[in-house]
Amino acid sequence: MEPIKRVKFKDFDESKAKLISMDGELIEFADTTLVEKYKDQITELLDLFSYDYDEVFLSDESSIADFGKKNINKKKLEKFKKKYKFSFTNNDTFVKIAERMYNFRPF
C-alpha cells in the first residue's frame, strides 16, 4: 500500500479532483473566485486563527463560524480592530470581511 501523499491547497487542482461521498454522490467544491481576489486580506484574517492560506481550503461561502471565533488570538484581534475600525461575527463570511478590509480607507 502506498503512503498517502499530502499536498498543500495551493498545489491542489480541483478541476482534476473528484471526491465521492459515502453514498456515492460526487462532491463539488464551492467557488473560490473571490477568495483568490482578496488573497492578501484572507491571509491576514487566517493569521488571526494561526492558519496559513496554503494549509486550508476556503470557498467564497466559508464563514468565521467554520473556524470558530472563540479560536481567534485575542491580541491579534485587538490589533485588527484598531487597524480596520470594525469587528465581525461568526455569521460573517471571510469574503465579506476581506472586501471591507480591501475597501478600508483610514481618513
N, CA, C and O atoms as a GROMACS GRO file, in nm:
protein
  428
    1MET      N    1   0.084  -0.118   0.000
    1MET     CA    2   0.000   0.000   0.000
    1MET      C    3   0.089   0.125   0.000
    1MET      O    4   0.183   0.135   0.079
    2GLU      N    5   0.058   0.219  -0.088
    2GLU     CA    6   0.135   0.342  -0.096
    2GLU      C    7   0.094   0.437   0.016
    2GLU      O    8  -0.023   0.443   0.053
    3PRO      N    9   0.192   0.512   0.069
    3PRO     CA   10   0.156   0.610   0.172
    3PRO      C   11   0.074   0.723   0.109
    3PRO      O   12   0.085   0.751  -0.010
    4ILE      N   13  -0.007   0.786   0.191
    4ILE     CA   14  -0.089   0.898   0.146
    4ILE      C   15   0.002   1.017   0.120
    4ILE      O   16   0.083   1.053   0.204
    5LYS      N   17  -0.014   1.078   0.003
    5LYS     CA   18   0.064   1.196  -0.032
    5LYS      C   19  -0.013   1.320   0.014
    5LYS      O   20  -0.128   1.340  -0.026
    6ARG      N   21   0.050   1.401   0.096
    6ARG     CA   22  -0.013   1.524   0.142
    6ARG      C   23   0.030   1.638   0.050
    6ARG      O   24   0.147   1.649   0.014
    7VAL      N   25  -0.065   1.721   0.014
    7VAL     CA   26  -0.035   1.837  -0.069
    7VAL      C   27  -0.092   1.961  -0.003
    7VAL      O   28  -0.192   1.954   0.068
    8LYS      N   29  -0.028   2.073  -0.027
    8LYS     CA   30  -0.081   2.200   0.022
    8LYS      C   31  -0.192   2.242  -0.073
    8LYS      O   32  -0.190   2.206  -0.191
    9PHE      N   33  -0.288   2.316  -0.024
    9PHE     CA   34  -0.401   2.356  -0.108
    9PHE      C   35  -0.358   2.441  -0.226
    9PHE      O   36  -0.427   2.442  -0.328
   10LYS      N   37  -0.246   2.512  -0.215
   10LYS     CA   38  -0.201   2.592  -0.329
   10LYS      C   39  -0.166   2.502  -0.447
   10LYS      O   40  -0.171   2.546  -0.562
   11ASP      N   41  -0.129   2.376  -0.420
   11ASP     CA   42  -0.094   2.281  -0.525
   11ASP      C   43  -0.213   2.197  -0.569
   11ASP      O   44  -0.200   2.112  -0.657
   12PHE      N   45  -0.328   2.220  -0.509
   12PHE     CA   46  -0.447   2.138  -0.534
   12PHE      C   47  -0.521   2.190  -0.657
   12PHE      O   48  -0.554   2.308  -0.664
   13ASP      N   49  -0.546   2.104  -0.752
   13ASP     CA   50  -0.619   2.140  -0.873
   13ASP      C   51  -0.757   2.076  -0.865
   13ASP      O   52  -0.773   1.958  -0.896
   14GLU      N   53  -0.856   2.154  -0.822
   14GLU     CA   54  -0.989   2.097  -0.801
   14GLU      C   55  -1.054   2.051  -0.930
   14GLU      O   56  -1.147   1.970  -0.926
   15SER      N   57  -1.007   2.101  -1.045
   15SER     CA   58  -1.067   2.057  -1.172
   15SER      C   59  -1.030   1.912  -1.204
   15SER      O   60  -1.098   1.847  -1.283
   16LYS      N   61  -0.922   1.863  -1.143
   16LYS     CA   62  -0.880   1.725  -1.167
   16LYS      C   63  -0.924   1.632  -1.053
   16LYS      O   64  -0.911   1.510  -1.064
   17ALA      N   65  -0.974   1.688  -0.946
   17ALA     CA   66  -1.009   1.608  -0.829
   17ALA      C   67  -1.156   1.568  -0.831
   17ALA      O   68  -1.242   1.642  -0.878
   18LYS      N   69  -1.180   1.451  -0.781
   18LYS     CA   70  -1.317   1.405  -0.766
   18LYS      C   71  -1.330   1.342  -0.627
   18LYS      O   72  -1.261   1.246  -0.593
   19LEU      N   73  -1.417   1.400  -0.549
   19LEU     CA   74  -1.446   1.344  -0.418
   19LEU      C   75  -1.584   1.281  -0.424
   19LEU      O   76  -1.677   1.338  -0.482
   20ILE      N   77  -1.596   1.166  -0.365
   20ILE     CA   78  -1.723   1.096  -0.367
   20ILE      C   79  -1.766   1.073  -0.222
   20ILE      O   80  -1.688   1.026  -0.140
   21SER      N   81  -1.891   1.106  -0.194
   21SER     CA   82  -1.943   1.090  -0.059
   21SER      C   83  -1.964   0.941  -0.029
   21SER      O   84  -1.952   0.856  -0.117
   22MET      N   85  -1.995   0.914   0.097
   22MET     CA   86  -2.016   0.776   0.140
   22MET      C   87  -2.132   0.710   0.064
   22MET      O   88  -2.134   0.589   0.046
   23ASP      N   89  -2.230   0.792   0.020
   23ASP     CA   90  -2.343   0.734  -0.053
   23ASP      C   91  -2.323   0.738  -0.204
   23ASP      O   92  -2.417   0.713  -0.280
   24GLY      N   93  -2.199   0.769  -0.249
   24GLY     CA   94  -2.167   0.762  -0.390
   24GLY      C   95  -2.192   0.887  -0.470
   24GLY      O   96  -2.175   0.887  -0.592
   25GLU      N   97  -2.233   0.995  -0.405
   25GLU     CA   98  -2.259   1.121  -0.475
   25GLU      C   99  -2.128   1.197  -0.495
   25GLU      O  100  -2.041   1.198  -0.408
   26LEU      N  101  -2.116   1.261  -0.611
   26LEU     CA  102  -1.999   1.343  -0.640
   26LEU      C  103  -2.006   1.471  -0.559
   26LEU      O  104  -2.110   1.537  -0.556
   27ILE      N  105  -1.898   1.507  -0.493
   27ILE     CA  106  -1.891   1.628  -0.412
   27ILE      C  107  -1.823   1.736  -0.494
   27ILE      O  108  -1.712   1.716  -0.545
   28GLU      N  109  -1.889   1.850  -0.508
   28GLU     CA  110  -1.832   1.962  -0.581
   28GLU      C  111  -1.797   2.073  -0.483
   28GLU      O  112  -1.872   2.100  -0.389
   29PHE      N  113  -1.682   2.136  -0.505
   29PHE     CA  114  -1.640   2.246  -0.421
   29PHE      C  115  -1.713   2.373  -0.460
   29PHE      O  116  -1.745   2.394  -0.578
   30ALA      N  117  -1.740   2.458  -0.363
   30ALA     CA  118  -1.798   2.590  -0.390
   30ALA      C  119  -1.693   2.677  -0.458
   30ALA      O  120  -1.574   2.648  -0.451
   31ASP      N  121  -1.737   2.782  -0.522
   31ASP     CA  122  -1.649   2.872  -0.596
   31ASP      C  123  -1.547   2.939  -0.503
   31ASP      O  124  -1.575   2.962  -0.385
   32THR      N  125  -1.430   2.969  -0.556
   32THR     CA  126  -1.324   3.036  -0.479
   32THR      C  127  -1.275   3.164  -0.547
   32THR      O  128  -1.169   3.216  -0.512
   33THR      N  129  -1.349   3.215  -0.642
   33THR     CA  130  -1.307   3.332  -0.719
   33THR      C  131  -1.278   3.452  -0.629
   33THR      O  132  -1.174   3.517  -0.644
   34LEU      N  133  -1.368   3.482  -0.537
   34LEU     CA  134  -1.349   3.598  -0.450
   34LEU      C  135  -1.241   3.575  -0.345
   34LEU      O  136  -1.172   3.669  -0.305
   35VAL      N  137  -1.227   3.452  -0.299
   35VAL     CA  138  -1.118   3.420  -0.205
   35VAL      C  139  -0.984   3.450  -0.272
   35VAL      O  140  -0.894   3.506  -0.210
   36GLU      N  141  -0.971   3.413  -0.399
   36GLU     CA  142  -0.848   3.439  -0.472
   36GLU      C  143  -0.829   3.589  -0.495
   36GLU      O  144  -0.716   3.639  -0.487
   37LYS      N  145  -0.937   3.661  -0.523
   37LYS     CA  146  -0.929   3.806  -0.546
   37LYS      C  147  -0.877   3.878  -0.422
   37LYS      O  148  -0.795   3.970  -0.432
   38TYR      N  149  -0.924   3.836  -0.305
   38TYR     CA  150  -0.886   3.901  -0.179
   38TYR      C  151  -0.785   3.818  -0.100
   38TYR      O  152  -0.789   3.815   0.023
   39LYS      N  153  -0.695   3.753  -0.170
   39LYS     CA  154  -0.599   3.663  -0.106
   39LYS      C  155  -0.522   3.730   0.008
   39LYS      O  156  -0.506   3.671   0.115
   40ASP      N  157  -0.473   3.852  -0.013
   40ASP     CA  158  -0.394   3.920   0.090
   40ASP      C  159  -0.477   3.944   0.217
   40ASP      O  160  -0.428   3.926   0.328
   41GLN      N  161  -0.601   3.986   0.198
   41GLN     CA  162  -0.688   4.012   0.313
   41GLN      C  163  -0.727   3.880   0.383
   41GLN      O  164  -0.731   3.874   0.506
   42ILE      N  165  -0.756   3.777   0.304
   42ILE     CA  166  -0.790   3.646   0.361
   42ILE      C  167  -0.671   3.591   0.440
   42ILE      O  168  -0.689   3.534   0.548
   43THR      N  169  -0.552   3.609   0.386
   43THR     CA  170  -0.431   3.563   0.455
   43THR      C  171  -0.418   3.631   0.591
   43THR      O  172  -0.384   3.567   0.691
   44GLU      N  173  -0.446   3.761   0.595
   44GLU     CA  174  -0.441   3.835   0.722
   44GLU      C  175  -0.548   3.785   0.819
   44GLU      O  176  -0.521   3.773   0.939
   45LEU      N  177  -0.666   3.756   0.769
   45LEU     CA  178  -0.773   3.702   0.855
   45LEU      C  179  -0.736   3.565   0.910
   45LEU      O  180  -0.755   3.538   1.029
   46LEU      N  181  -0.683   3.478   0.826
   46LEU     CA  182  -0.645   3.344   0.871
   46LEU      C  183  -0.537   3.348   0.977
   46LEU      O  184  -0.529   3.260   1.063
   47ASP      N  185  -0.452   3.452   0.972
   47ASP     CA  186  -0.348   3.467   1.073
   47ASP      C  187  -0.408   3.488   1.212
   47ASP      O  188  -0.347   3.453   1.312
   48LEU      N  189  -0.528   3.545   1.218
   48LEU     CA  190  -0.596   3.560   1.347
   48LEU      C  191  -0.622   3.424   1.412
   48LEU      O  192  -0.628   3.413   1.535
   49PHE      N  193  -0.639   3.322   1.328
   49PHE     CA  194  -0.663   3.185   1.377
   49PHE      C  195  -0.534   3.102   1.380
   49PHE      O  196  -0.537   2.984   1.414
   50SER      N  197  -0.423   3.164   1.343
   50SER     CA  198  -0.292   3.097   1.331
   50SER      C  199  -0.293   2.990   1.222
   50SER      O  200  -0.231   2.885   1.237
   51TYR      N  201  -0.362   3.018   1.113
   51TYR     CA  202  -0.362   2.930   0.996
   51TYR      C  203  -0.290   3.000   0.882
   51TYR      O  204  -0.288   3.123   0.872
   52ASP      N  205  -0.232   2.919   0.795
   52ASP     CA  206  -0.166   2.968   0.674
   52ASP      C  207  -0.262   2.951   0.557
   52ASP      O  208  -0.334   2.851   0.550
   53TYR      N  209  -0.264   3.045   0.466
   53TYR     CA  210  -0.354   3.042   0.349
   53TYR      C  211  -0.341   2.911   0.272
   53TYR      O  212  -0.441   2.857   0.225
   54ASP      N  213  -0.219   2.860   0.258
   54ASP     CA  214  -0.196   2.740   0.179
   54ASP      C  215  -0.226   2.610   0.254
   54ASP      O  216  -0.212   2.502   0.198
   55GLU      N  217  -0.267   2.619   0.378
   55GLU     CA  218  -0.294   2.499   0.458
   55GLU      C  219  -0.443   2.470   0.478
   55GLU      O  220  -0.479   2.368   0.538
   56VAL      N  221  -0.528   2.557   0.428
   56VAL     CA  222  -0.672   2.538   0.446
   56VAL      C  223  -0.744   2.555   0.313
   56VAL      O  224  -0.691   2.614   0.219
   57PHE      N  225  -0.865   2.504   0.306
   57PHE     CA  226  -0.950   2.529   0.190
   57PHE      C  227  -1.060   2.624   0.232
   57PHE      O  228  -1.136   2.597   0.326
   58LEU      N  229  -1.068   2.736   0.163
   58LEU     CA  230  -1.176   2.833   0.185
   58LEU      C  231  -1.249   2.852   0.055
   58LEU      O  232  -1.188   2.863  -0.051
   59SER      N  233  -1.381   2.856   0.062
   59SER     CA  234  -1.461   2.889  -0.056
   59SER      C  235  -1.519   3.029  -0.033
   59SER      O  236  -1.503   3.088   0.074
   60ASP      N  237  -1.585   3.080  -0.135
   60ASP     CA  238  -1.649   3.211  -0.122
   60ASP      C  239  -1.759   3.210  -0.018
   60ASP      O  240  -1.805   3.316   0.024
   61GLU      N  241  -1.803   3.093   0.024
   61GLU     CA  242  -1.910   3.079   0.123
   61GLU      C  243  -1.860   3.048   0.264
   61GLU      O  244  -1.940   3.039   0.357
   62SER      N  245  -1.730   3.031   0.282
   62SER     CA  246  -1.674   2.997   0.413
   62SER      C  247  -1.696   3.111   0.511
   62SER      O  248  -1.675   3.227   0.478
   63SER      N  249  -1.738   3.076   0.632
   63SER     CA  250  -1.766   3.177   0.733
   63SER      C  251  -1.672   3.163   0.852
   63SER      O  252  -1.603   3.063   0.869
   64ILE      N  253  -1.672   3.266   0.934
   64ILE     CA  254  -1.594   3.264   1.057
   64ILE      C  255  -1.636   3.147   1.145
   64ILE      O  256  -1.552   3.086   1.212
   65ALA      N  257  -1.765   3.114   1.143
   65ALA     CA  258  -1.815   3.002   1.224
   65ALA      C  259  -1.749   2.870   1.187
   65ALA      O  260  -1.740   2.780   1.270
   66ASP      N  261  -1.704   2.857   1.063
   66ASP     CA  262  -1.636   2.734   1.021
   66ASP      C  263  -1.507   2.713   1.100
   66ASP      O  264  -1.460   2.600   1.114
   67PHE      N  265  -1.450   2.821   1.152
   67PHE     CA  266  -1.326   2.812   1.228
   67PHE      C  267  -1.348   2.840   1.376
   67PHE      O  268  -1.263   2.806   1.459
   68GLY      N  269  -1.460   2.900   1.409
   68GLY     CA  270  -1.494   2.929   1.549
   68GLY      C  271  -1.426   3.056   1.598
   68GLY      O  272  -1.305   3.057   1.622
   69LYS      N  273  -1.503   3.161   1.614
   69LYS     CA  274  -1.447   3.290   1.657
   69LYS      C  275  -1.376   3.276   1.792
   69LYS      O  276  -1.284   3.353   1.821
   70LYS      N  277  -1.418   3.180   1.873
   70LYS     CA  278  -1.353   3.162   2.004
   70LYS      C  279  -1.208   3.115   1.990
   70LYS      O  280  -1.132   3.120   2.087
   71ASN      N  281  -1.170   3.068   1.871
   71ASN     CA  282  -1.033   3.021   1.847
   71ASN      C  283  -0.938   3.131   1.800
   71ASN      O  284  -0.822   3.104   1.771
   72ILE      N  285  -0.986   3.254   1.792
   72ILE     CA  286  -0.905   3.366   1.746
   72ILE      C  287  -0.807   3.409   1.855
   72ILE      O  288  -0.840   3.409   1.973
   73ASN      N  289  -0.687   3.444   1.813
   73ASN     CA  290  -0.588   3.500   1.902
   73ASN      C  291  -0.638   3.638   1.945
   73ASN      O  292  -0.654   3.727   1.861
   74LYS      N  293  -0.662   3.657   2.072
   74LYS     CA  294  -0.724   3.780   2.124
   74LYS      C  295  -0.638   3.905   2.098
   74LYS      O  296  -0.691   4.011   2.064
   75LYS      N  297  -0.507   3.894   2.113
   75LYS     CA  298  -0.420   4.009   2.089
   75LYS      C  299  -0.422   4.049   1.942
   75LYS      O  300  -0.426   4.168   1.910
   76LYS      N  301  -0.419   3.951   1.854
   76LYS     CA  302  -0.423   3.980   1.711
   76LYS      C  303  -0.558   4.042   1.672
   76LYS      O  304  -0.564   4.130   1.586
   77LEU      N  305  -0.665   3.996   1.735
   77LEU     CA  306  -0.797   4.052   1.707
   77LEU      C  307  -0.805   4.199   1.748
   77LEU      O  308  -0.862   4.281   1.676
   78GLU      N  309  -0.748   4.233   1.862
   78GLU     CA  310  -0.747   4.372   1.907
   78GLU      C  311  -0.670   4.461   1.810
   78GLU      O  312  -0.713   4.573   1.780
   79LYS      N  313  -0.557   4.412   1.759
   79LYS     CA  314  -0.480   4.488   1.659
   79LYS      C  315  -0.562   4.505   1.531
   79LYS      O  316  -0.560   4.612   1.469
   80PHE      N  317  -0.633   4.399   1.493
   80PHE     CA  318  -0.719   4.405   1.375
   80PHE      C  319  -0.824   4.513   1.390
   80PHE      O  320  -0.845   4.594   1.300
   81LYS      N  321  -0.892   4.515   1.506
   81LYS     CA  322  -0.997   4.614   1.533
   81LYS      C  323  -0.942   4.758   1.529
   81LYS      O  324  -1.007   4.848   1.476
   82LYS      N  325  -0.823   4.778   1.585
   82LYS     CA  326  -0.762   4.912   1.583
   82LYS      C  327  -0.726   4.953   1.440
   82LYS      O  328  -0.743   5.069   1.402
   83LYS      N  329  -0.676   4.859   1.362
   83LYS     CA  330  -0.633   4.889   1.225
   83LYS      C  331  -0.751   4.919   1.133
   83LYS      O  332  -0.748   5.016   1.057
   84TYR      N  333  -0.856   4.834   1.139
   84TYR     CA  334  -0.967   4.845   1.044
   84TYR      C  335  -1.092   4.913   1.099
   84TYR      O  336  -1.185   4.943   1.024
   85LYS      N  337  -1.096   4.937   1.230
   85LYS     CA  338  -1.209   5.007   1.293
   85LYS      C  339  -1.342   4.931   1.284
   85LYS      O  340  -1.449   4.992   1.282
   86PHE      N  341  -1.335   4.796   1.277
   86PHE     CA  342  -1.457   4.715   1.283
   86PHE      C  343  -1.422   4.575   1.332
   86PHE      O  344  -1.305   4.535   1.332
   87SER      N  345  -1.523   4.504   1.373
   87SER     CA  346  -1.509   4.365   1.413
   87SER      C  347  -1.604   4.283   1.327
   87SER      O  348  -1.660   4.334   1.230
   88PHE      N  349  -1.623   4.157   1.361
   88PHE     CA  350  -1.709   4.070   1.281
   88PHE      C  351  -1.771   3.963   1.371
   88PHE      O  352  -1.730   3.946   1.486
   89THR      N  353  -1.869   3.893   1.316
   89THR     CA  354  -1.938   3.788   1.391
   89THR      C  355  -1.911   3.652   1.329
   89THR      O  356  -1.850   3.642   1.223
   90ASN      N  357  -1.957   3.548   1.396
   90ASN     CA  358  -1.944   3.412   1.344
   90ASN      C  359  -2.018   3.394   1.212
   90ASN      O  360  -1.979   3.310   1.130
   91ASN      N  361  -2.122   3.473   1.189
   91ASN     CA  362  -2.203   3.458   1.067
   91ASN      C  363  -2.140   3.524   0.945
   91ASN      O  364  -2.181   3.494   0.832
   92ASP      N  365  -2.043   3.611   0.964
   92ASP     CA  366  -1.979   3.678   0.851
   92ASP      C  367  -1.893   3.582   0.772
   92ASP      O  368  -1.828   3.494   0.828
   93THR      N  369  -1.895   3.600   0.640
   93THR     CA  370  -1.807   3.518   0.556
   93THR      C  371  -1.670   3.585   0.547
   93THR      O  372  -1.658   3.706   0.564
   94PHE      N  373  -1.569   3.504   0.520
   94PHE     CA  374  -1.434   3.557   0.503
   94PHE      C  375  -1.431   3.658   0.389
   94PHE      O  376  -1.363   3.760   0.399
   95VAL      N  377  -1.504   3.631   0.282
   95VAL     CA  378  -1.506   3.720   0.167
   95VAL      C  379  -1.567   3.856   0.203
   95VAL      O  380  -1.515   3.960   0.164
   96LYS      N  381  -1.676   3.854   0.278
   96LYS     CA  382  -1.742   3.980   0.319
   96LYS      C  383  -1.646   4.065   0.402
   96LYS      O  384  -1.635   4.186   0.381
   97ILE      N  385  -1.577   4.003   0.496
   97ILE     CA  386  -1.481   4.075   0.580
   97ILE      C  387  -1.364   4.124   0.497
   97ILE      O  388  -1.320   4.238   0.512
   98ALA      N  389  -1.313   4.038   0.410
   98ALA     CA  390  -1.198   4.074   0.325
   98ALA      C  391  -1.232   4.192   0.234
   98ALA      O  392  -1.147   4.278   0.211
   99GLU      N  393  -1.354   4.195   0.184
   99GLU     CA  394  -1.396   4.306   0.099
   99GLU      C  395  -1.397   4.437   0.177
   99GLU      O  396  -1.356   4.541   0.126
  100ARG      N  397  -1.444   4.432   0.302
  100ARG     CA  398  -1.442   4.552   0.387
  100ARG      C  399  -1.298   4.596   0.414
  100ARG      O  400  -1.268   4.715   0.413
  101MET      N  401  -1.211   4.500   0.437
  101MET     CA  402  -1.070   4.532   0.460
  101MET      C  403  -1.010   4.597   0.334
  101MET      O  404  -0.938   4.697   0.343
  102TYR      N  405  -1.040   4.540   0.220
  102TYR     CA  406  -0.986   4.589   0.093
  102TYR      C  407  -1.031   4.733   0.065
  102TYR      O  408  -0.954   4.814   0.013
  103ASN      N  409  -1.155   4.763   0.100
  103ASN     CA  410  -1.212   4.895   0.074
  103ASN      C  411  -1.188   4.996   0.187
  103ASN      O  412  -1.228   5.112   0.176
  104PHE      N  413  -1.123   4.952   0.294
  104PHE     CA  414  -1.100   5.039   0.410
  104PHE      C  415  -1.009   5.155   0.373
  104PHE      O  416  -0.904   5.137   0.312
  105ARG      N  417  -1.052   5.274   0.410
  105ARG     CA  418  -0.974   5.396   0.387
  105ARG      C  419  -0.962   5.471   0.520
  105ARG      O  420  -1.060   5.530   0.566
  106PRO      N  421  -0.845   5.470   0.581
  106PRO     CA  422  -0.828   5.534   0.714
  106PRO      C  423  -0.810   5.686   0.705
  106PRO      O  424  -0.701   5.737   0.729
  107PHE      N  425  -0.916   5.757   0.670
  107PHE     CA  426  -0.907   5.903   0.657
  107PHE      C  427  -0.930   5.970   0.789
  107PHE      O  428  -0.927   6.093   0.798
   0.00000   0.00000   0.00000
